[in-house]
Every structure is written in C-alpha cells, then in structure tokens.
Amino acid sequence: MKLKLFALLALTFGVLFTQAQRKPRNTANDTIRSNYNPAALFSPQFYTEKGNEIHSPNGEPGPKYWQNRADYVLKAKIDTASKLLTCSETITYTNNSPDALGYLWLQMDQNTYKKDARSNFVTGNQPKVDQHTDGYIIESVAISVNGKVQKVNYVVTDTRMQIRLPKALAAKGGKINMLINYHYTIPGAFGGRTDYTQTKNGTIFEIAQWFPRMCVYDDSNGWDTLPFLGSGEFYCEYGDIDYSVTVPWDMILAGSGELVNPNEVLTAKQISRLAAARNSDKTVMIRTAQEVTDPASRPVNKGTLTWHFKMLNTRDVAFGASRAFMWDAARINLPGGKKSISMSVYPVESAGNDAWGRSTEYLKGAIEYFSTKWFPYPYPAAINEAGLAGGMEYPGILFDGINDKGKELFWVTAHEIGHNWFPMIVGSNERRFAWMDEGFNTFIDVYASDVINKGEYAPKRDGEYAPGGGNPADEIIPAIIDPASPAINTYPDAIPEKYRHPLTYFKPAFGLILLREQVLGKDRFDYAFSNYIRKWAYKHPQPDDFYRAMENGAGEDLAWFWRGWFMNNYKLDLALISANYVDGDAKNGVEVVVANKEAMAMPYSIEAKLKDGNKYRMKLPVETWLQNKATTFIMPTISAVESISIDPDLALPDVNRKNNSLTVK
C-alpha cells in the first residue's frame, strides 16, 4: 500500500513539475531591484473598525443611523453706508442622538476676521493690519423653554460658541429654541468668501457664513468643533432656513432658495419675465443693462425693501445684493419632468456673450448634466453671482469671478455648482476631509466639460485637474514623488498651499478616474458611485463609508488602492524588462517580463505593435502583483513584432515612462 501511494505521489509530482516547466518562469523576481512589497500593499484588514448599526459594513447608513437637525429663522438688515449686518436669529435644534446634551456648540465663522483669530497664524494666511473686523458682536443669547424666554450662559472661543444649558436637552427627539441677536461689520475685499466691492453702478455685497450655525454632533466625534481656519471649510446640519433681508429699495438681492414675496420686491414686468424664463431654454433678461440705472426697475423709489426666502432641507444659505446687478434666467430641465430655474446676476462690466452673458447657459447645462448622470438637483433655483469671491459655493448659489470669461467662466461655474452635489447633497465633513467634496466634485466636472455643449470647453484644464494643460496622468507625478507632499487623507488646514490643489482636488479626482477607467470599468464604477450618492444624500458619510460603498457596489476589494493612493503617496513604476520571441520564433508569441519597481500597483495594458501595421493588446489585472515584483507571460502574437509597450494610452501615473517600451529583436 505504501509503495503504491509513493508511486502515485511521484507520478502526480512529475505531472505537476512538467506543467510548471511549461509555464513562463518568474525568475526575474530574484534579480530585479524593486521597492515593491506585495504583502504591504495587499495587506488584509484595511478597516480598523467593523461596520455597525449606524454605519453599515456595506457603506450605507445603518438601521440605527441618526443625525440631528437645525432649523433657522433669520431676520437681517444691511446698513450699506456703515457696511453693518444686523440679525435676529432663532434656531430650533432637534437632538435625535441617543445622548442627552448638556451644552450646545455653534460655528462663528465671522470671528475668523478678528485680530486674535487662530486663522491669522496658519502659515501663509496672515492678513495685513487693516484686514480685520471685530467679528460677531453678540447682543443677547437666550433659550425658549415651554414658551418662556430665559437668558443663558455662553462662551465664545475663537470661531466657536458654547451654550451651557440649565437643563440637558433630551435624547431621541428633544427640541430647544435658541434666540441670538448680533451684528458684525462686513469685511471688504479681504473677506475672501464674503465681502463687498465697488462697481460702476454700485457696491456688490457677497454675504456668506453670516449667521451662527450649529456644529454637527455625530457618532464619529460627538461635537465636531474644529475651528474655522480657512482651508477646512464646512460641516453643517440639515434643516429648513427661512430668512429675510432688508436692504435699500434700489438693490437686487439674489439668495439661496425660493423668493416667497416677489410681489413686494419685484416689478410686474420682472415677475412676467421670470415666468417666461421658467418656460424657456434660452436665456431671458429679467433686468437689462439699461434698466440697472432706471428707478422704474424697482417697485418703489425710496426707503427699504425686505426680501424673503425659504430653503428646505439645506445646510446653509448665502446671498448677493447690489443696485448694480443685471439679471437673467432660463429653465432647468430635470429628470422625471421636474423643473428648476438657472439665474445670473452681474454688473454691466461683466456683460457680453463672451463673458457673463452665457453664465446662465453654463449653469443650466452643468445642472442638467449632473442631475441626469448622478442625482437630481433638489433646489428651486440656482444662481451665479459675479463678485470678488471668485469661486465659492453655497447651496443654490455660487460666487464666481467678476472678470471671468469664456472657458474660465464655464469651468468655474460647472465646478462650483457641482459642489451642490458634494457636499451640499452628500453632506461630508469638509473641515476634516476636503477631498470628499473638492476631489469628488473635480471628478464629476471633468466629465461635464466633455459632454456639455458637445465638449465646447473640453478637456478641462483649469489648474484644479491638470494644472499644466498636458496629460493628467503625468501631471500628478510631481505631487507623488515630492517627499514633502502630504497624503490625500490629511487635515485640509494641515496641507501647505503648495500642495492644496494637487492633493485636495487633483489627486482624488484622478484617483476616481483611475478607478472608473482602469480598475472597475465605467459601468461598475457608475453604479457604485451613484448608489453612494443616493444613500448618503442629506446625511453625513465618513471616508470608510465611501470606501465600503464603492467596494460593495462594484464587487471589488479595493484596500490596495485606498492604501496606496489615498492613505499614502505610493509611486508606480512599471518597467518592461525583456520582450523576446518564444524559442526564437515569432509564430510562438513573445515572452514578456514586466517588473513593478515602486510601492504602488495597478492593472495595466500592454500592446504589441506588429510589423504588418496591426496591434495586439492585453489587459492584465492588479492580481498580477499579488505575489510578484516581476511577472513573466506570453503575448500570443503569431507574426513579427516591431515593439512592445506598457500603458500605451499613457493612462497610468507611471513615474518613469522611459522603461515602458522595448524593440523586439
């Protein structure tokens, strides 16, 4: 019996050994110098925490997911002479968390302009001595309990305010009303995101981050109280915002949401023109250049007017106001037959078909594309406002550059309105993970440039995707090989300005392009990404939710990609080591040796250029690199080959393309 078993094993081993001899040998692993470590890149247990009932392991909100809610009623007025904004604010805060809350935290962004603000001391951001305000001047803070108003203790720390409650706010549905009266001086041009500037026919006010907003209380950090330092933007709760702004009679005010009192602030002619615009795919003038200086373009000619807006299920609102505004509009066509309206306001200096005369067209086109491709635009209006902010986004309104024209205006408009998907709809935490809004948005507007108006302004090259105007795969390489370059998953305020665009915008966007076009394929990627948007609309995803959603939706373990591209700046260097006919005969194909010389891996294409003018191409999966630093395989060509090349489309961020091709002798 033992002899028979031994003989059987010997026979089996002999067959296996013979089969092994027929396979291409990977002896190159023993001779090629490489920094690649398969065990490190493909290490298991990428996630440090298991999914749970709040954040499911499939990347979706769990059955016990919760988030709190903040509803606002704001009554503001602007003194245009003193540049003073005064406001009475009522916040209704709902605590849906499982925790009783003994204190509440609010964001106080206007305090970033104070002389002692922490943001003044972030490297590269120091303002000049005349570029300060006093921030919020708090007149009173009170709470309403059972209809009884009582003052409450509060402490302001830089750009945060803590309200210390006399009695904890109950968990799982407890509500409280806060009443805050305040005023502040509107910053001038130095405001960056909120400011005022003079034009030929009047001052333009861009008003954003203008009211104390609730900090988010979530299951990841409790109260998220990171200070506002500039690069890290916003993390806000969702709710309904009802706001009124009183300004001089001759001003036009364009704000987030729906204008609910048009009969009080618009002329009959303007109301009629707006109605026409809601049914027109072509831009309709609401207030012409000639009417800007005509008092008849306003319903009254003295005193003040109060503009009243409402916006539902939003995380913020902003507005622009000026007597200098021209105004135009057109219909937005949304999936399912729904409609919205695209509008632009701008001074006469910005008019013209080569400039802001096409703003509404650009805005409409971008929204229609994003709505069809990813998720329907949810708001009653979208506004592009010309001013100094030069590229800033808020729900339903953009602040874009007053001097922008042509492709620059199109690109900035598409990018800024794209932010209404990330992070206005998908409410990620910009203050911690800027790449989840800037990177994702840069990704979707790259494709928008290819599609809108038959690619009139394609490909997108605006300093956010491919700064030098060349091949994107090559242009990200300087940020990858720079030893001082931080990883994508770095606090945005900790990223030096030199690396902010490459690492916050460009690299995550290009990473998604790699996933879509090289790793998963367009169908699988689009399905998983759309599902992520849909499941996290109006909620607060964390990075792990995105990673898990893409893996589950596409059916692919992508830990190697997240680890190499997002968590680290691993380099990719695929090298063609040799390419020779099998047994010296072209009819037997070409034996190819490819090495991976750096820490990153990718699936890749390899192409044989045949001497008869044809080409033969193979696609190798990322599993090529599960075990090997170098791999040997046969390309089954049957005729004479001129040359072999790796990544013939230059789609991969290969740091050394000089070793990517060989002539076959």
GUNU-446484 format. One record per residue (C-alpha): residue in three letters; x, y, z; residue number from 1. Coordinates in steps of 0.2 Angstrom, whole numbers, plus 5000, padded with zeros to 4 digits. Each point is the difference from the previous one (the first is absolute). Layout:
N
res,east,north,up,n
ALA,X,Y,Z,NUM
...
END
This chain:
665
res,east,north,up,n
MET,5000,5000,5000,1
LYS,5014,5012,5005,2
LEU,5009,4996,4984,3
LYS,4985,5003,4989,4
LEU,4997,5017,5009,5
PHE,5018,5005,4997,6
ALA,4999,4996,4982,7
LEU,4984,5010,4998,8
LEU,5007,5015,5009,9
ALA,5016,4999,4989,10
LEU,4989,4999,4984,11
THR,4989,5015,5006,12
PHE,5016,5010,5004,13
GLY,5007,4996,4983,14
VAL,4985,5006,4991,15
LEU,4999,5016,5010,16
PHE,5019,5003,4998,17
THR,4998,4997,4981,18
GLN,4985,5013,5000,19
ALA,5010,5012,5010,20
GLN,5014,4999,4987,21
ARG,4988,5005,4987,22
LYS,4995,5016,5008,23
PRO,5010,5016,4998,24
ARG,5013,5001,5014,25
ASN,5000,5015,5013,26
THR,5019,4999,5003,27
ALA,5000,5018,4998,28
ASN,4994,5003,5017,29
ASP,5017,4994,5007,30
THR,5010,5012,4989,31
ILE,4991,5016,4998,32
ARG,5002,5014,5013,33
SER,4983,5006,5006,34
ASN,4992,5010,5014,35
TYR,4984,4991,4998,36
ASN,4993,4989,5014,37
PRO,4985,4990,4995,38
ALA,4996,4995,5018,39
ALA,5000,5019,5006,40
LEU,4989,5006,4986,41
PHE,4988,4985,5001,42
SER,5000,4999,5018,43
PRO,4983,4994,5007,44
GLN,4989,5009,5013,45
PHE,5000,5017,4992,46
TYR,4986,5006,5011,47
THR,5005,5003,5018,48
GLU,4981,4999,5006,49
LYS,4986,4988,4995,50
GLY,4984,5007,4993,51
ASN,4986,5003,5012,52
GLU,4982,5004,5001,53
ILE,5003,5018,4997,54
HIS,5013,4998,4986,55
SER,4997,4984,4991,56
PRO,5014,4989,4994,57
ASN,4993,5002,4982,58
GLY,5004,5019,5001,59
GLU,4982,5005,5002,60
PRO,4991,5008,5015,61
GLY,4995,4987,5012,62
PRO,4983,4996,5008,63
LYS,5004,5011,5015,64
TYR,5008,5014,4991,65
TRP,4996,5017,5007,66
GLN,5004,5018,4998,67
ASN,4994,5016,5008,68
ARG,4991,5014,4992,69
ALA,5001,5019,5000,70
ASP,4986,5011,4994,71
TYR,5003,5019,4999,72
VAL,4990,5016,4998,73
LEU,5011,5015,4996,74
LYS,4995,5018,4999,75
ALA,5014,5011,4994,76
LYS,5003,5017,4994,77
ILE,5015,5008,4992,78
ASP,5006,5018,5003,79
THR,5009,5003,4983,80
ALA,5008,5016,5006,81
SER,5008,4993,5016,82
LYS,5002,4982,4992,83
LEU,4991,4993,5015,84
LEU,4989,4984,5000,85
THR,4988,4999,5015,86
CYS,4990,4984,5003,87
SER,4987,4992,5011,88
GLU,5002,4981,5000,89
THR,4989,4986,5006,90
ILE,5007,4982,4999,91
THR,4989,4985,5004,92
TYR,5012,4986,5004,93
THR,4994,4982,5000,94
ASN,5011,4987,5009,95
ASN,4997,4983,4992,96
SER,5016,4993,5008,97
PRO,4999,4987,5013,98
ASP,5009,5012,5012,99
ALA,4993,5014,5011,100
LEU,5009,5016,4996,101
GLY,5005,5011,5014,102
TYR,5007,5013,4989,103
LEU,4999,5005,4982,104
TRP,5014,5006,4988,105
LEU,4998,5013,4985,106
GLN,5011,5005,4986,107
MET,5005,5019,5000,108
ASP,5009,5002,4984,109
GLN,5000,5019,5000,110
ASN,5013,4999,5014,111
THR,5013,4994,4988,112
TYR,5002,5019,4996,113
LYS,5005,5005,5018,114
LYS,5018,5005,5003,115
ASP,5002,4986,5013,116
ALA,4992,4986,4989,117
ARG,5009,4984,4999,118
SER,4999,5001,4981,119
ASN,5012,5015,5000,120
PHE,5014,4988,5005,121
VAL,4998,4986,4987,122
THR,5016,5001,4989,123
GLY,4997,5011,4985,124
ASN,4983,5007,5005,125
GLN,5005,5015,5011,126
PRO,4989,5015,4995,127
LYS,5007,5018,5000,128
VAL,4997,5011,5014,129
ASP,4985,5008,4992,130
GLN,4992,4984,4995,131
HIS,4990,4996,5016,132
THR,4982,5003,5008,133
ASP,4994,4998,5017,134
GLY,4991,4984,4995,135
TYR,4983,4996,5008,136
ILE,4994,5013,5013,137
ILE,4988,4989,5010,138
GLU,4986,5011,5007,139
SER,4990,4986,5009,140
VAL,4998,4981,5001,141
ALA,4985,4992,5007,142
ILE,4990,4984,4999,143
SER,4981,4997,5000,144
VAL,4994,4986,5011,145
ASN,4981,4997,5000,146
GLY,4997,5017,4992,147
LYS,5011,5009,5014,148
VAL,5015,5009,4994,149
GLN,5015,5000,5012,150
LYS,5018,5006,4998,151
VAL,5013,4987,4999,152
ASN,5019,4999,5004,153
TYR,5011,4999,4985,154
VAL,5019,5000,4996,155
VAL,5007,5005,4983,156
THR,5017,4992,4996,157
ASP,5007,5006,4984,158
THR,4988,4994,4986,159
ARG,4989,4990,5012,160
MET,4987,5004,5013,161
GLN,4994,4988,5014,162
ILE,4983,5002,5007,163
ARG,4999,4993,5018,164
LEU,4983,4994,5003,165
PRO,4991,5001,5017,166
LYS,4993,4983,4996,167
ALA,5006,4986,4988,168
LEU,4991,4999,4983,169
ALA,4992,4983,5000,170
ALA,5006,4986,4988,171
LYS,4990,4993,4986,172
GLY,4989,5014,4995,173
GLY,5003,5014,5013,174
LYS,4998,5018,4993,175
ILE,5006,5017,5005,176
ASN,4998,5017,4993,177
MET,5015,5012,5001,178
LEU,4998,5019,4997,179
ILE,5016,5010,4995,180
ASN,5001,5018,4996,181
TYR,5016,5006,4992,182
HIS,5009,5011,4988,183
TYR,5016,5001,4991,184
THR,5010,5011,4987,185
ILE,5000,4992,4983,186
PRO,5018,4998,4995,187
GLY,5007,5008,4984,188
ALA,5009,4992,4986,189
PHE,5011,4991,5013,190
GLY,4985,4990,5005,191
GLY,5003,4987,4987,192
ARG,4984,4990,5001,193
THR,4989,5015,5006,194
ASP,5004,5018,4995,195
TYR,4995,5015,4991,196
THR,5007,5009,4985,197
GLN,4996,5016,4990,198
THR,4994,4999,4982,199
LYS,4995,5014,4988,200
ASN,4982,5000,5005,201
GLY,5002,4995,5018,202
THR,5007,4989,5014,203
ILE,4998,4981,4999,204
PHE,4998,4991,5016,205
GLU,5004,4981,5001,206
ILE,4993,4994,5017,207
ALA,5004,4983,5006,208
GLN,5004,4991,5016,209
TRP,4990,5014,5007,210
PHE,4990,4992,5015,211
PRO,5005,4989,5014,212
ARG,4998,4982,4994,213
MET,4998,4984,5011,214
CYS,5016,4989,5000,215
VAL,4996,4982,4996,216
TYR,4998,4988,5014,217
ASP,5003,4982,4992,218
ASP,5005,4983,5005,219
SER,5018,5002,4994,220
ASN,5006,5015,5010,221
GLY,4985,5005,5011,222
TRP,5001,5019,4998,223
ASP,5011,5004,4985,224
THR,5007,5017,5006,225
LEU,5016,5002,4989,226
PRO,5002,5019,4998,227
PHE,4998,5008,4983,228
LEU,5018,5003,4994,229
GLY,4996,5003,4981,230
SER,5005,4984,4990,231
GLY,4989,4989,5010,232
GLU,4983,5006,4995,233
PHE,4983,4994,5007,234
TYR,4991,4987,5009,235
CYS,4981,5004,5003,236
GLU,4984,4992,5006,237
TYR,4985,5000,4988,238
GLY,4984,5009,5003,239
ASP,4988,5013,4993,240
ILE,5006,5018,4999,241
ASP,4988,5015,4999,242
TYR,5009,5016,4998,243
SER,4996,5018,4997,244
VAL,5012,5014,4995,245
THR,4996,5018,5000,246
VAL,5010,5011,4988,247
PRO,4998,5017,4992,248
TRP,4986,5001,4987,249
ASP,5011,5001,4985,250
MET,5009,4983,5003,251
ILE,4998,4983,4992,252
LEU,5002,4986,5012,253
ALA,5004,4982,4993,254
GLY,4999,4987,5014,255
SER,5000,4981,5003,256
GLY,4983,4992,4998,257
GLU,4983,5007,4995,258
LEU,4995,5018,5000,259
VAL,4983,5000,5009,260
ASN,4995,5018,4998,261
PRO,5004,5005,4982,262
ASN,4985,5011,5000,263
GLU,5008,5011,5013,264
VAL,5017,5002,4993,265
LEU,4998,4998,4981,266
THR,4991,5010,4987,267
ALA,4986,4992,4990,268
LYS,5011,5000,4985,269
GLN,5014,4990,5009,270
ILE,4987,4987,5007,271
SER,4994,4998,4982,272
ARG,5017,4998,4993,273
LEU,5004,4987,5014,274
ALA,4985,4990,4995,275
ALA,5006,5000,4982,276
ALA,5017,4994,5005,277
ARG,4992,4986,5009,278
ASN,4994,4993,4984,279
SER,5015,5005,4989,280
ASP,5016,4990,4996,281
LYS,5007,5016,4994,282
THR,5006,5014,5011,283
VAL,4987,5013,5004,284
MET,5005,5017,5007,285
ILE,4992,5005,5016,286
ARG,5009,5016,5003,287
THR,5010,5007,4985,288
ALA,5015,5011,5000,289
GLN,4990,5015,4996,290
GLU,4988,4997,5014,291
VAL,5014,4999,5013,292
THR,5000,5019,5002,293
ASP,4981,5002,4997,294
PRO,4990,5002,5016,295
ALA,4985,4993,4991,296
SER,5009,4983,5002,297
ARG,4995,5000,5018,298
PRO,4983,4999,5007,299
VAL,5003,5015,5012,300
ASN,5012,5015,4999,301
LYS,5004,5003,5018,302
GLY,5003,4992,5017,303
THR,5004,4981,5001,304
LEU,4993,4984,4994,305
THR,5000,4983,5009,306
TRP,5004,4985,4990,307
HIS,4993,4984,5007,308
PHE,5007,4982,4995,309
LYS,4997,4983,5006,310
MET,5011,4985,4997,311
LEU,4996,4982,5005,312
ASN,5011,4986,5006,313
THR,5016,5010,4998,314
ARG,5016,5002,5010,315
ASP,5003,5019,4996,316
VAL,4994,5015,4990,317
ALA,5009,5015,4993,318
PHE,4996,5015,4989,319
GLY,5006,5014,4990,320
ALA,4993,5018,4999,321
SER,5003,5015,4990,322
ARG,4992,5014,4990,323
ALA,5012,4996,4986,324
PHE,4993,4983,4996,325
MET,4994,4995,4982,326
TRP,4990,4985,5002,327
ASP,4995,4986,4988,328
ALA,4993,4982,5001,329
ALA,4995,4984,4991,330
ARG,4991,4984,5004,331
ILE,5009,4985,5006,332
ASN,4993,4983,4994,333
LEU,5002,4986,5013,334
PRO,4997,4981,5000,335
GLY,4982,4995,5002,336
GLY,4993,5016,4992,337
LYS,5005,5011,5015,338
LYS,5006,5018,4997,339
SER,5011,5012,5009,340
ILE,5006,5017,4994,341
SER,5018,5006,4996,342
MET,5004,5018,5003,343
SER,5015,5012,5000,344
VAL,5003,5017,5007,345
TYR,5014,5011,4995,346
PRO,5006,5018,4997,347
VAL,5000,5008,4983,348
GLU,5019,4998,5000,349
SER,4998,4981,4999,350
ALA,4987,5000,4986,351
GLY,5002,4993,4983,352
ASN,4999,4984,4991,353
ASP,5018,4996,5003,354
ALA,4998,5002,5018,355
TRP,4985,5000,5013,356
GLY,4987,5001,4986,357
ARG,5002,4981,4999,358
SER,5001,4996,5018,359
THR,4982,4995,5002,360
GLU,5003,4988,4985,361
TYR,5015,4992,5008,362
LEU,4991,4998,5017,363
LYS,4985,4992,4992,364
GLY,5011,4988,4989,365
ALA,5010,4995,5015,366
ILE,4985,4997,5011,367
GLU,4991,4990,4987,368
TYR,5015,4989,4997,369
PHE,5003,4997,5018,370
SER,4982,4996,5004,371
THR,4998,4988,4986,372
LYS,5017,4991,5003,373
TRP,5001,5000,5019,374
PHE,4985,5007,5010,375
PRO,4986,5012,4997,376
TYR,5003,5018,5005,377
PRO,4988,5003,5015,378
TYR,4999,5019,5002,379
PRO,4987,5012,4992,380
ALA,5013,5011,4992,381
ALA,5019,5001,4996,382
ILE,5009,5017,5000,383
ASN,5017,5006,4993,384
GLU,5005,5016,5008,385
ALA,5015,5011,4994,386
GLY,5011,5007,5013,387
LEU,5017,4999,5008,388
ALA,4999,4983,5008,389
GLY,5004,4992,4984,390
GLY,4995,4982,5002,391
MET,4990,4996,5016,392
GLU,4985,4989,5002,393
TYR,4985,5000,5011,394
PRO,4984,4990,4998,395
GLY,4991,5007,4985,396
ILE,5012,5015,4997,397
LEU,5017,5002,4994,398
PHE,5012,5015,5002,399
ASP,5011,5000,4984,400
GLY,5013,5012,4993,401
ILE,4994,5017,4994,402
ASN,5013,5000,4986,403
ASP,4998,4982,4995,404
LYS,4997,4997,4981,405
GLY,4998,4985,4988,406
LYS,5007,4983,5005,407
GLU,5006,5007,5017,408
LEU,4982,5006,5004,409
PHE,4993,4983,4994,410
TRP,5012,4990,5010,411
VAL,4998,5009,5016,412
THR,4981,5000,4998,413
ALA,4999,4981,4997,414
HIS,5012,4997,5015,415
GLU,4992,5011,5012,416
ILE,4982,4994,4996,417
GLY,5007,4983,5001,418
HIS,5003,5003,5019,419
ASN,4981,4999,5002,420
TRP,5002,4982,4998,421
PHE,5016,4999,5011,422
PRO,4998,5005,5014,423
MET,4983,5009,4999,424
ILE,4990,4984,4996,425
VAL,5013,4987,5006,426
GLY,5004,5009,5016,427
SER,5018,4995,5003,428
ASN,5011,5008,5013,429
GLU,5010,5013,4990,430
ARG,5009,5006,5016,431
ARG,5008,4983,5002,432
PHE,4999,4992,4983,433
ALA,5001,5013,4986,434
TRP,5004,4987,4987,435
MET,4982,4993,5002,436
ASP,4993,5016,4993,437
GLU,5014,5008,4990,438
GLY,5006,4984,4992,439
PHE,4984,4992,4997,440
ASN,4993,5016,4992,441
THR,5016,5003,4989,442
PHE,4997,4982,4994,443
ILE,4982,5003,4995,444
ASP,5003,5016,4991,445
VAL,5014,4993,4990,446
TYR,4988,4990,4991,447
ALA,4987,5014,4999,448
SER,5013,5010,4989,449
ASP,5000,4985,4988,450
VAL,4981,4999,4998,451
ILE,4993,5018,5002,452
ASN,4997,5009,4984,453
LYS,5009,4985,4991,454
GLY,5016,5003,5009,455
GLU,5002,5019,4996,456
TYR,5012,5002,5014,457
ALA,5007,4982,5001,458
PRO,5012,4994,5006,459
LYS,4999,5009,5017,460
ARG,5016,5009,5004,461
ASP,4998,5013,5013,462
GLY,5014,4997,5013,463
GLU,4989,4988,5011,464
TYR,5001,4985,4989,465
ALA,5015,5001,4989,466
PRO,5009,5016,5004,467
GLY,5012,5000,4986,468
GLY,4988,4996,4986,469
GLY,5008,4983,4995,470
ASN,4997,4982,5004,471
PRO,4992,4998,5017,472
ALA,5008,4984,5004,473
ASP,5017,5009,4998,474
GLU,4995,5016,5009,475
ILE,4996,4992,5017,476
ILE,5018,4992,5001,477
PRO,5009,5015,5007,478
ALA,4988,5000,5015,479
ILE,5003,4981,5002,480
ILE,5018,5000,4999,481
ASP,5003,5015,5011,482
PRO,5005,4993,5017,483
ALA,4993,5015,5009,484
SER,4983,4997,4992,485
PRO,4986,4995,5012,486
ALA,4988,4986,4997,487
ILE,4982,5004,4994,488
ASN,4993,4995,5017,489
THR,5008,5014,5009,490
TYR,4991,5014,5010,491
PRO,4996,5013,4987,492
ASP,5007,5014,5011,493
ALA,5016,4990,5002,494
ILE,5004,5000,4981,495
PRO,5012,5013,4995,496
GLU,4993,5012,4986,497
LYS,5013,4992,4988,498
TYR,4991,4983,5001,499
ARG,4982,5006,5003,500
HIS,4994,4998,4982,501
PRO,5010,4985,4995,502
LEU,4995,4990,5016,503
THR,4983,5006,5003,504
TYR,4993,5002,4983,505
PHE,5011,4992,4987,506
LYS,5006,4984,5007,507
PRO,4983,4994,5007,508
ALA,4992,5005,4984,509
PHE,5012,4990,4990,510
GLY,4999,4986,5012,511
LEU,4982,4998,4996,512
ILE,5004,5001,4981,513
LEU,5012,4986,5003,514
LEU,4987,4990,5009,515
ARG,4987,5003,4987,516
GLU,5011,4998,4984,517
GLN,5014,4988,5005,518
VAL,4994,4990,5015,519
LEU,4981,4997,5001,520
GLY,4994,5006,4983,521
LYS,4987,5013,4997,522
ASP,4985,4990,5003,523
ARG,5005,4993,5017,524
PHE,5007,5016,5006,525
ASP,4985,5010,4995,526
TYR,4988,4988,5008,527
ALA,5010,5000,5017,528
PHE,5003,5019,5000,529
SER,4982,5004,4996,530
ASN,4994,4989,5014,531
TYR,5012,5009,5012,532
ILE,4992,5016,4995,533
ARG,4983,4994,5002,534
LYS,5002,4992,5016,535
TRP,5009,5014,5008,536
ALA,4990,5014,4993,537
TYR,4997,5013,5015,538
LYS,5010,4989,5012,539
HIS,5018,5000,5007,540
PRO,5011,4987,4992,541
GLN,5018,4996,5007,542
PRO,5014,4995,4988,543
ASP,4998,4981,5005,544
ASP,4982,5002,4994,545
PHE,5006,5005,4983,546
TYR,5013,4986,4999,547
ARG,4988,4987,5005,548
ALA,4986,5006,4989,549
MET,5011,5000,4985,550
GLU,5007,4982,5004,551
ASN,4983,4993,5004,552
GLY,4991,5009,4985,553
ALA,5014,4995,4987,554
GLY,5004,4983,5008,555
GLU,5018,5003,5002,556
ASP,5012,5000,5014,557
LEU,5009,5017,4998,558
ALA,5010,5001,5016,559
TRP,5016,5000,4990,560
PHE,4994,5015,4990,561
TRP,4994,5010,5016,562
ARG,5016,4996,5009,563
GLY,5012,5005,4985,564
TRP,4991,5015,4993,565
PHE,4990,5008,5014,566
MET,5009,4995,5016,567
ASN,5018,5001,4993,568
ASN,5008,5008,4985,569
TYR,5007,4983,4993,570
LYS,5008,5001,4983,571
LEU,4997,4989,4985,572
ASP,5014,4995,4988,573
LEU,4996,4986,4989,574
ALA,5016,4995,4990,575
LEU,5001,4989,4984,576
ILE,5015,4989,5004,577
SER,5001,4989,4984,578
ALA,4989,4995,4985,579
ASN,5006,4985,4990,580
TYR,4993,4988,4988,581
VAL,4996,4983,5008,582
ASP,5013,4988,4994,583
GLY,5006,5013,4988,584
ASP,4985,4998,4989,585
ALA,4987,5014,4997,586
LYS,4987,4987,4997,587
ASN,5001,4995,5018,588
GLY,4996,5017,5008,589
VAL,5011,5012,5010,590
GLU,5005,4996,5018,591
VAL,4999,5016,5010,592
VAL,5007,5004,5017,593
VAL,4993,5015,5009,594
ALA,5006,5006,5017,595
ASN,4992,5011,5013,596
LYS,5013,5011,5007,597
GLU,4991,5011,5012,598
ALA,4987,4998,5015,599
MET,4984,5003,4990,600
ALA,4992,4987,4988,601
MET,4987,5002,4986,602
PRO,4992,4989,4987,603
TYR,5008,5005,4983,604
SER,4999,4997,4982,605
ILE,5014,4994,4989,606
GLU,5000,5002,4981,607
ALA,5010,4992,4986,608
LYS,5003,5010,4985,609
LEU,5001,4987,4985,610
LYS,5011,5003,4985,611
ASP,4985,4998,4989,612
GLY,4992,5016,5007,613
ASN,4988,4991,5012,614
LYS,5000,5001,5019,615
TYR,4996,4987,5013,616
ARG,4996,5005,5018,617
MET,4998,4991,5017,618
LYS,4993,5006,5016,619
LEU,5007,4993,5016,620
PRO,4991,5001,5017,621
VAL,5007,5007,5016,622
GLU,5001,4982,5006,623
THR,5016,4999,4989,624
TRP,5009,5008,5015,625
LEU,4992,4990,5014,626
GLN,5016,4990,5002,627
ASN,5013,5006,4988,628
LYS,5012,5015,4998,629
ALA,5002,4995,4982,630
THR,4989,4989,4989,631
THR,5003,4990,4984,632
PHE,4986,4996,4987,633
ILE,4998,4996,4982,634
MET,4991,5012,4988,635
PRO,4993,4988,4987,636
THR,5005,5009,4984,637
ILE,5003,4989,4985,638
SER,5009,5012,4989,639
ALA,5015,5012,5001,640
VAL,5000,5013,5013,641
GLU,5008,5017,4999,642
SER,4998,5006,5018,643
ILE,4992,4997,5017,644
SER,4993,5014,5011,645
ILE,4992,5001,5017,646
ASP,4986,5012,5003,647
PRO,4999,5005,4982,648
ASP,4986,5013,5003,649
LEU,5011,5009,5014,650
ALA,4985,4997,5012,651
LEU,5010,4995,5015,652
PRO,5010,5012,5011,653
ASP,5016,4991,4996,654
VAL,5015,5009,5008,655
ASN,5012,4994,4987,656
ARG,4994,4998,4982,657
LYS,5017,4997,4993,658
ASN,5000,4982,5005,659
ASN,4982,4996,4993,660
SER,5005,4994,4982,661
LEU,5012,4989,4991,662
THR,5004,4995,4982,663
VAL,4998,4982,4997,664
LYS,5015,4992,4991,665
END
